[in-house]
């Protein structure tokens, strides 16, 4: 089961290579949207380390990667409610809050709903549940203003048809962390959008035009570490690191969503969370 010790060593070597090739203070980190079951970003965050993360010129977070970042930050600041043992139930707890039924009943209902009715299946408020369940009350009720100044989260506004940046200094800085995740992780046709002051906010990672946004963000610094669902390799000053071993990101996203809706626990998902949050330490170099 992923990750093996060999897999973790590859992550360590990739981080070391990037650090030796680029000045972190002049580099960008991009966390691609991982869908329902790809929590490998937590492994990378843990090995990069909190101090080094705060040195990046900019960190851009998309979709459910926001959970990975906030889980790691909460653990580092003593605000994570789960421990190493209970973390094994994190995905099951999320299924419970979504009302996932056994024997694939929810999956069948979801497919029938999508085919004959259309529109989002889950309410938007469910996206706040992992925040309220995983963190201390103080952390869960914190606002974006309390987060490091170099972090940006991205949503898509369906009204203005524009990508929206959310950080500690702009007009969305008073979002609570629950509101933040409701805005950036609301995948169309799965969750209702998050409506706020005339904005209809959705998951930015699945929108047309996100490729161009990625290109703009990649070119905004001397180097870019891109934790991607789709590709690996070097493209100019961008180092792409694929987060999984499936043939394509779309295939991985569909597989993980199917497991979730079918009520089948994703053991790889929770093991990556457990390792990244409770066992791995930041690289010394």
C-alpha positions as CSV (number, residue, x, y, z in Angstrom):
1,X,0.0,0.0,0.0
2,X,1.2,3.5,-0.8
3,X,3.3,5.1,0.6
4,X,6.1,2.6,1.0
5,X,9.5,3.6,2.4
6,X,10.8,3.8,-1.1
7,X,7.9,6.2,-2.0
8,X,8.7,8.4,1.0
9,X,12.4,8.5,0.1
10,X,11.5,9.6,-3.5
11,X,9.5,12.5,-2.0
12,X,12.5,13.4,0.3
13,X,14.9,13.4,-2.7
14,X,12.5,15.5,-4.8
15,X,12.2,18.1,-2.1
16,X,16.0,18.2,-1.6
17,X,16.5,18.6,-5.3
18,X,14.2,21.5,-5.5
19,X,15.7,23.2,-2.5
20,X,19.2,22.9,-3.9
21,X,18.0,24.2,-7.3
22,X,15.9,27.2,-6.3
23,X,15.8,29.9,-3.7
24,X,12.7,29.1,-1.6
25,X,12.1,32.8,-0.9
26,X,11.8,33.4,-4.6
27,X,9.7,30.3,-5.3
28,X,6.1,29.4,-5.5
29,X,4.3,26.2,-4.2
30,X,1.1,25.2,-5.9
31,X,-1.2,22.5,-4.3
32,X,-3.5,21.1,-7.0
33,X,-7.0,20.0,-6.1
34,X,-6.7,16.3,-4.9
35,X,-10.4,15.3,-4.9
36,X,-11.8,12.9,-2.3
37,X,-9.0,10.6,-1.5
38,X,-5.5,11.8,-2.5
39,X,-4.0,13.1,0.8
40,X,-0.4,12.7,-0.3
41,X,0.0,16.5,-0.1
42,X,0.2,16.2,3.7
43,X,3.3,14.0,3.3
44,X,5.0,16.7,1.2
45,X,4.0,19.5,3.6
46,X,5.3,17.5,6.6
47,X,8.7,16.9,4.9
48,X,9.0,20.5,3.7
49,X,8.3,21.7,7.2
50,X,6.4,24.7,8.7
51,X,9.4,27.0,8.8
52,X,10.3,26.4,5.2
53,X,6.6,26.7,4.0
54,X,6.5,30.2,5.6
55,X,9.6,31.1,3.5
56,X,8.0,30.5,0.1
57,X,7.3,33.6,-1.8
58,X,3.8,32.4,-2.4
59,X,1.7,29.2,-1.7
60,X,-1.4,28.7,-3.9
61,X,-4.0,26.2,-2.7
62,X,-6.9,24.8,-4.7
63,X,-10.0,22.8,-3.8
64,X,-9.7,20.1,-1.1
65,X,-5.9,20.7,-0.8
66,X,-7.1,23.3,1.7
67,X,-8.0,20.5,4.1
68,X,-4.4,19.1,3.8
69,X,-2.9,22.5,4.5
70,X,-5.2,23.3,7.4
71,X,-4.8,19.8,9.0
72,X,-1.0,20.2,8.8
73,X,-1.1,23.8,10.2
74,X,-3.4,22.7,13.0
75,X,-1.1,19.8,14.0
76,X,1.9,22.1,14.1
77,X,0.1,24.6,16.3
78,X,-1.4,22.1,18.7
79,X,-5.0,22.6,17.4
80,X,-5.7,19.2,15.9
81,X,-8.3,17.2,17.8
82,X,-7.5,13.8,16.2
83,X,-4.5,11.7,17.4
84,X,-2.6,9.0,15.5
85,X,-5.1,6.3,16.3
86,X,-8.3,8.2,15.8
87,X,-7.0,9.7,12.5
88,X,-7.6,6.2,11.0
89,X,-11.4,7.1,11.3
90,X,-11.2,10.5,9.7
91,X,-12.5,9.3,6.3
92,X,-15.2,7.2,8.0
93,X,-16.3,10.2,10.1
94,X,-16.6,12.2,6.9
95,X,-18.7,9.5,5.3
96,X,-21.0,9.5,8.4
97,X,-21.5,13.3,8.2
98,X,-22.5,12.9,4.5
99,X,-25.0,10.2,5.3
100,X,-23.1,7.6,3.2
101,X,-25.0,4.3,3.3
102,X,-23.4,0.9,3.1
103,X,-23.6,-1.6,0.1
104,X,-23.3,1.2,-2.4
105,X,-26.8,2.6,-1.8
106,X,-25.5,6.3,-1.7
107,X,-23.5,5.7,-4.9
108,X,-26.6,4.4,-6.7
109,X,-28.7,7.3,-5.5
110,X,-26.0,9.7,-6.6
111,X,-25.8,8.3,-10.1
112,X,-29.6,8.3,-10.4
113,X,-29.8,11.8,-9.2
114,X,-27.1,13.0,-11.5
115,X,-28.7,11.3,-14.5
116,X,-32.4,12.2,-14.0
117,X,-32.3,15.4,-11.9
118,X,-28.9,17.0,-12.2
119,X,-27.5,19.7,-10.0
120,X,-25.5,19.3,-6.8
121,X,-26.2,16.2,-4.6
122,X,-24.8,17.5,-1.2
123,X,-25.5,20.7,0.6
124,X,-22.6,23.1,0.8
125,X,-22.6,23.2,4.6
126,X,-21.1,19.7,4.7
127,X,-17.8,21.1,3.5
128,X,-17.5,22.8,6.9
129,X,-17.9,19.6,8.9
130,X,-14.2,18.4,8.6
131,X,-13.1,21.8,10.0
132,X,-15.5,21.8,13.0
133,X,-14.8,18.1,13.7
134,X,-11.0,18.1,13.3
135,X,-9.9,21.3,15.1
136,X,-10.2,23.0,18.4
137,X,-13.0,25.6,18.5
138,X,-10.5,28.4,18.5
139,X,-8.8,27.2,15.4
140,X,-12.0,26.3,13.6
141,X,-13.5,29.7,14.2
142,X,-10.3,31.5,13.2
143,X,-10.4,33.8,10.1
144,X,-8.2,33.9,7.0
145,X,-6.5,37.0,8.5
146,X,-4.9,34.7,11.0
147,X,-3.2,32.5,8.4
148,X,0.4,33.1,7.1
149,X,0.7,36.1,4.8
150,X,2.2,34.1,1.9
151,X,-0.8,31.8,1.4
152,X,-3.6,32.2,-1.2
153,X,-6.6,30.1,-1.7
154,X,-8.5,30.1,-5.0
155,X,-12.2,29.9,-5.8
156,X,-14.3,30.5,-8.9
157,X,-17.1,33.0,-9.0
158,X,-19.9,31.7,-11.2
159,X,-21.6,35.2,-11.3
160,X,-18.6,37.2,-12.6
161,X,-17.0,34.1,-14.3
162,X,-13.7,34.9,-12.7
163,X,-11.2,33.2,-10.5
164,X,-11.1,34.7,-7.0
165,X,-8.0,34.9,-4.8
166,X,-8.6,34.6,-1.0
167,X,-5.8,35.7,1.3
168,X,-5.2,37.4,4.6
169,X,-5.4,40.9,3.1
170,X,-8.2,41.1,0.5
171,X,-12.0,41.5,0.8
172,X,-12.5,37.8,1.7
173,X,-10.0,37.8,4.6
174,X,-12.8,37.8,7.2
175,X,-13.9,34.3,6.0
176,X,-13.8,31.8,8.8
177,X,-11.9,28.6,8.0
178,X,-15.2,26.9,7.5
179,X,-16.4,29.5,5.1
180,X,-13.1,29.3,3.3
181,X,-13.5,25.6,2.6
182,X,-17.1,26.0,1.7
183,X,-16.0,28.5,-1.0
184,X,-13.0,26.7,-2.5
185,X,-14.0,23.0,-2.3
186,X,-17.6,23.1,-3.6
187,X,-17.2,20.9,-6.6
188,X,-20.0,21.5,-9.2
189,X,-22.7,18.8,-9.4
190,X,-21.5,17.3,-6.1
191,X,-21.9,20.3,-3.6
192,X,-24.0,23.4,-3.7
193,X,-22.0,26.6,-4.3
194,X,-21.2,29.0,-1.5
195,X,-23.1,32.2,-1.8
196,X,-21.6,35.3,-0.3
197,X,-22.5,39.0,-0.9
198,X,-23.5,38.4,-4.5
199,X,-20.7,35.9,-5.2
200,X,-21.4,32.3,-6.1
201,X,-18.2,30.6,-5.2
202,X,-17.1,27.1,-6.4
203,X,-14.1,24.8,-6.7
204,X,-11.6,26.6,-9.0
205,X,-9.6,23.5,-9.9
206,X,-12.3,22.0,-12.2
207,X,-13.2,25.2,-14.1
208,X,-12.4,26.0,-17.7
209,X,-9.4,28.4,-17.8
210,X,-7.7,27.0,-14.7
211,X,-4.8,25.9,-16.9
212,X,-4.1,29.5,-17.9
213,X,-4.3,30.6,-14.2
214,X,-1.8,27.9,-13.3
215,X,0.5,29.2,-16.0
216,X,0.3,32.7,-14.6
217,X,1.0,31.6,-11.1
218,X,3.9,29.4,-12.2
219,X,5.5,32.3,-14.0
220,X,5.2,34.7,-11.0
221,X,8.4,33.5,-9.3
222,X,11.9,32.2,-10.2
223,X,11.0,28.6,-9.4
224,X,7.8,26.7,-8.8
225,X,7.1,23.4,-7.0
226,X,3.8,22.1,-8.4
227,X,2.1,19.1,-6.5
228,X,0.0,17.9,-9.4
229,X,-2.7,15.4,-10.0
230,X,-1.8,15.1,-13.7
231,X,1.8,15.4,-14.5
232,X,5.4,15.1,-13.4
233,X,8.7,16.4,-14.8
234,X,10.3,19.7,-15.5
235,X,8.8,22.5,-17.6
236,X,11.0,25.6,-17.6
237,X,11.4,26.7,-14.0
238,X,8.4,24.5,-12.8
239,X,9.0,21.2,-11.2
240,X,5.9,19.0,-11.4
241,X,5.5,16.2,-8.9
242,X,2.6,13.7,-9.5
243,X,0.9,12.8,-6.3
244,X,-0.3,9.3,-7.2
245,X,0.5,6.3,-9.4
246,X,-2.7,6.1,-11.5
247,X,-2.5,6.7,-15.2
248,X,-4.4,10.0,-15.0
249,X,-5.6,12.5,-12.4
250,X,-9.2,12.2,-13.7
251,X,-9.1,8.4,-13.3
252,X,-7.8,8.8,-9.7
253,X,-10.4,11.4,-8.9
254,X,-13.2,9.2,-10.2
255,X,-11.9,6.2,-8.3
256,X,-11.7,8.0,-5.0
257,X,-15.1,9.5,-5.4
258,X,-16.6,6.1,-6.2
259,X,-15.0,4.6,-3.0
260,X,-16.4,7.5,-0.9
261,X,-19.9,7.3,-2.2
262,X,-19.9,3.5,-2.0
263,X,-19.0,3.7,1.7
264,X,-15.6,1.9,1.3
265,X,-12.8,3.3,3.5
266,X,-9.8,4.5,1.6
267,X,-6.9,3.0,3.6
268,X,-4.2,4.8,1.5
269,X,-5.9,8.1,2.2
270,X,-5.9,7.8,6.0
271,X,-2.4,6.3,6.2
272,X,-1.0,9.3,4.3
273,X,-2.8,11.6,6.8
274,X,-1.5,9.6,9.8
275,X,2.1,9.5,8.5
276,X,2.2,13.1,7.5
277,X,0.6,14.5,10.7
278,X,2.1,12.2,13.3
279,X,5.3,10.5,12.1
280,X,7.2,12.5,9.5
281,X,9.5,15.3,10.3
282,X,10.8,18.2,8.2
283,X,13.9,17.6,6.3
284,X,17.0,19.2,7.9
285,X,18.4,20.3,4.5
